[in-house]
Amino acid sequence: MDEEKLLFEKGCFLAQWVDEEPVEQTPVSKSYESRTKDLDTLLSELNEIKERIIEVREREWHLAKLVYFHNNNFAKE
């Protein structure tokens, strides 16, 4: 447990601390392919992007809260 605490303090995060499945990344080259899409498809993709941004912000806030608790010794051993 002490080793994990030292790693956490140094900013190293263990893989076992992650509680989610890895997200599949698309290559940048695929993102810039020229495609013709209808408005409904574009709107649905935009909504997916918005949802992903909200999800990332929530996780960022959660991690910031955990770091705050850790830095202020609110975490119990």
Distance bins in CASP14 RR format, pairs under 12 A and 6 or more apart:
PFRMAT RR
TARGET T0000
AUTHOR 0000-0000-0000
RMODE 2
METHOD distances of the structure
MODEL  1
1 7 0 0 0 0 0 1 0 0 0 0 0
1 8 0 0 0 0 0 1 0 0 0 0 0
1 14 0 0 0 0 0 1 0 0 0 0 0
1 75 0 0 0 0 0 1 0 0 0 0 0
1 76 0 0 0 0 0 1 0 0 0 0 0
1 77 1 0 0 1 0 0 0 0 0 0 0
2 8 0 0 0 0 0 1 0 0 0 0 0
2 9 0 0 0 0 0 1 0 0 0 0 0
2 77 0 0 0 0 1 0 0 0 0 0 0
3 9 0 0 0 0 0 1 0 0 0 0 0
3 10 0 0 0 0 0 1 0 0 0 0 0
3 12 0 0 0 0 0 1 0 0 0 0 0
3 14 0 0 0 0 1 0 0 0 0 0 0
4 10 0 0 0 0 0 1 0 0 0 0 0
4 11 0 0 0 0 0 1 0 0 0 0 0
4 12 0 0 0 0 1 0 0 0 0 0 0
4 13 0 0 0 0 1 0 0 0 0 0 0
4 14 1 0 0 1 0 0 0 0 0 0 0
4 16 0 0 0 0 1 0 0 0 0 0 0
4 17 0 0 0 0 1 0 0 0 0 0 0
4 70 0 0 0 0 0 1 0 0 0 0 0
4 75 0 0 0 0 0 1 0 0 0 0 0
4 77 0 0 0 0 0 1 0 0 0 0 0
5 11 0 0 0 0 0 1 0 0 0 0 0
5 12 0 0 0 0 0 1 0 0 0 0 0
5 14 0 0 0 0 0 1 0 0 0 0 0
5 70 0 0 0 0 1 0 0 0 0 0 0
5 73 0 0 0 0 0 1 0 0 0 0 0
5 75 0 0 0 0 1 0 0 0 0 0 0
5 76 0 0 0 0 0 1 0 0 0 0 0
5 77 1 0 0 1 0 0 0 0 0 0 0
6 12 0 0 0 0 1 0 0 0 0 0 0
6 14 0 0 0 0 0 1 0 0 0 0 0
7 13 1 0 0 1 0 0 0 0 0 0 0
7 14 1 0 0 1 0 0 0 0 0 0 0
7 15 0 0 0 0 0 1 0 0 0 0 0
7 16 0 0 0 0 0 1 0 0 0 0 0
7 17 0 0 0 0 1 0 0 0 0 0 0
7 70 0 0 0 0 0 1 0 0 0 0 0
8 14 0 0 0 0 1 0 0 0 0 0 0
8 17 0 0 0 0 1 0 0 0 0 0 0
8 63 0 0 0 0 0 1 0 0 0 0 0
8 66 0 0 0 0 1 0 0 0 0 0 0
8 67 0 0 0 0 1 0 0 0 0 0 0
8 69 0 0 0 0 0 1 0 0 0 0 0
8 70 1 0 0 1 0 0 0 0 0 0 0
8 71 0 0 0 0 0 1 0 0 0 0 0
8 75 0 0 0 0 1 0 0 0 0 0 0
8 77 0 0 0 0 0 1 0 0 0 0 0
9 67 0 0 0 0 0 1 0 0 0 0 0
9 70 1 0 0 1 0 0 0 0 0 0 0
9 71 0 0 0 0 1 0 0 0 0 0 0
9 73 0 0 0 0 0 1 0 0 0 0 0
9 75 0 0 0 0 0 1 0 0 0 0 0
11 17 0 0 0 0 0 1 0 0 0 0 0
11 63 0 0 0 0 0 1 0 0 0 0 0
11 66 0 0 0 0 0 1 0 0 0 0 0
11 67 0 0 0 0 1 0 0 0 0 0 0
11 70 0 0 0 0 0 1 0 0 0 0 0
11 71 0 0 0 0 0 1 0 0 0 0 0
13 19 0 0 0 0 0 1 0 0 0 0 0
13 63 0 0 0 0 1 0 0 0 0 0 0
13 66 0 0 0 0 0 1 0 0 0 0 0
13 67 0 0 0 0 0 1 0 0 0 0 0
13 70 0 0 0 0 0 1 0 0 0 0 0
15 22 0 0 0 0 0 1 0 0 0 0 0
17 63 0 0 0 0 0 1 0 0 0 0 0
17 66 0 0 0 0 1 0 0 0 0 0 0
18 59 0 0 0 0 0 1 0 0 0 0 0
18 63 0 0 0 0 0 1 0 0 0 0 0
19 59 0 0 0 0 0 1 0 0 0 0 0
19 62 0 0 0 0 0 1 0 0 0 0 0
19 63 0 0 0 0 0 1 0 0 0 0 0
20 55 0 0 0 0 0 1 0 0 0 0 0
20 56 0 0 0 0 0 1 0 0 0 0 0
20 59 0 0 0 0 1 0 0 0 0 0 0
20 62 0 0 0 0 0 1 0 0 0 0 0
23 52 0 0 0 0 1 0 0 0 0 0 0
23 55 0 0 0 0 0 1 0 0 0 0 0
23 56 0 0 0 0 0 1 0 0 0 0 0
23 59 0 0 0 0 0 1 0 0 0 0 0
24 30 0 0 0 0 0 1 0 0 0 0 0
25 31 0 0 0 0 0 1 0 0 0 0 0
26 32 0 0 0 0 0 1 0 0 0 0 0
26 33 0 0 0 0 0 1 0 0 0 0 0
27 33 0 0 0 0 0 1 0 0 0 0 0
31 45 0 0 0 0 0 1 0 0 0 0 0
31 49 0 0 0 0 0 1 0 0 0 0 0
35 41 0 0 0 0 1 0 0 0 0 0 0
35 42 0 0 0 0 0 1 0 0 0 0 0
35 45 0 0 0 0 0 1 0 0 0 0 0
36 42 0 0 0 0 0 1 0 0 0 0 0
37 43 0 0 0 0 1 0 0 0 0 0 0
37 44 0 0 0 0 1 0 0 0 0 0 0
37 45 1 0 0 1 0 0 0 0 0 0 0
37 46 0 0 0 0 0 1 0 0 0 0 0
38 44 0 0 0 0 1 0 0 0 0 0 0
38 45 0 0 0 0 0 1 0 0 0 0 0
39 45 0 0 0 0 0 1 0 0 0 0 0
39 46 0 0 0 0 0 1 0 0 0 0 0
40 46 0 0 0 0 0 1 0 0 0 0 0
40 47 0 0 0 0 0 1 0 0 0 0 0
41 47 0 0 0 0 0 1 0 0 0 0 0
41 48 0 0 0 0 0 1 0 0 0 0 0
42 48 0 0 0 0 0 1 0 0 0 0 0
42 49 0 0 0 0 0 1 0 0 0 0 0
43 49 0 0 0 0 0 1 0 0 0 0 0
43 50 0 0 0 0 0 1 0 0 0 0 0
44 50 0 0 0 0 0 1 0 0 0 0 0
44 51 0 0 0 0 0 1 0 0 0 0 0
45 51 0 0 0 0 0 1 0 0 0 0 0
45 52 0 0 0 0 0 1 0 0 0 0 0
46 52 0 0 0 0 0 1 0 0 0 0 0
46 53 0 0 0 0 0 1 0 0 0 0 0
47 53 0 0 0 0 0 1 0 0 0 0 0
47 54 0 0 0 0 0 1 0 0 0 0 0
48 54 0 0 0 0 0 1 0 0 0 0 0
48 55 0 0 0 0 0 1 0 0 0 0 0
49 55 0 0 0 0 0 1 0 0 0 0 0
49 56 0 0 0 0 0 1 0 0 0 0 0
50 56 0 0 0 0 0 1 0 0 0 0 0
50 57 0 0 0 0 0 1 0 0 0 0 0
51 57 0 0 0 0 0 1 0 0 0 0 0
51 58 0 0 0 0 0 1 0 0 0 0 0
52 58 0 0 0 0 0 1 0 0 0 0 0
52 59 0 0 0 0 0 1 0 0 0 0 0
53 59 0 0 0 0 0 1 0 0 0 0 0
53 60 0 0 0 0 0 1 0 0 0 0 0
54 60 0 0 0 0 0 1 0 0 0 0 0
54 61 0 0 0 0 0 1 0 0 0 0 0
55 61 0 0 0 0 0 1 0 0 0 0 0
55 62 0 0 0 0 0 1 0 0 0 0 0
56 62 0 0 0 0 0 1 0 0 0 0 0
56 63 0 0 0 0 0 1 0 0 0 0 0
57 63 0 0 0 0 0 1 0 0 0 0 0
57 64 0 0 0 0 0 1 0 0 0 0 0
58 64 0 0 0 0 0 1 0 0 0 0 0
58 65 0 0 0 0 0 1 0 0 0 0 0
59 65 0 0 0 0 0 1 0 0 0 0 0
59 66 0 0 0 0 0 1 0 0 0 0 0
60 66 0 0 0 0 0 1 0 0 0 0 0
60 67 0 0 0 0 0 1 0 0 0 0 0
61 67 0 0 0 0 0 1 0 0 0 0 0
61 68 0 0 0 0 0 1 0 0 0 0 0
62 68 0 0 0 0 0 1 0 0 0 0 0
62 69 0 0 0 0 0 1 0 0 0 0 0
63 69 0 0 0 0 0 1 0 0 0 0 0
63 70 0 0 0 0 0 1 0 0 0 0 0
64 70 0 0 0 0 0 1 0 0 0 0 0
64 71 0 0 0 0 0 1 0 0 0 0 0
65 71 0 0 0 0 0 1 0 0 0 0 0
65 72 0 0 0 0 0 1 0 0 0 0 0
65 74 0 0 0 0 0 1 0 0 0 0 0
65 75 0 0 0 0 0 1 0 0 0 0 0
66 72 0 0 0 0 0 1 0 0 0 0 0
66 74 0 0 0 0 1 0 0 0 0 0 0
66 75 0 0 0 0 1 0 0 0 0 0 0
67 74 0 0 0 0 0 1 0 0 0 0 0
67 75 0 0 0 0 0 1 0 0 0 0 0
68 74 1 0 0 1 0 0 0 0 0 0 0
68 75 0 0 0 0 0 1 0 0 0 0 0
69 75 1 0 1 0 0 0 0 0 0 0 0
69 76 0 0 0 0 1 0 0 0 0 0 0
70 76 0 0 0 0 0 1 0 0 0 0 0
70 77 0 0 0 0 0 1 0 0 0 0 0
END
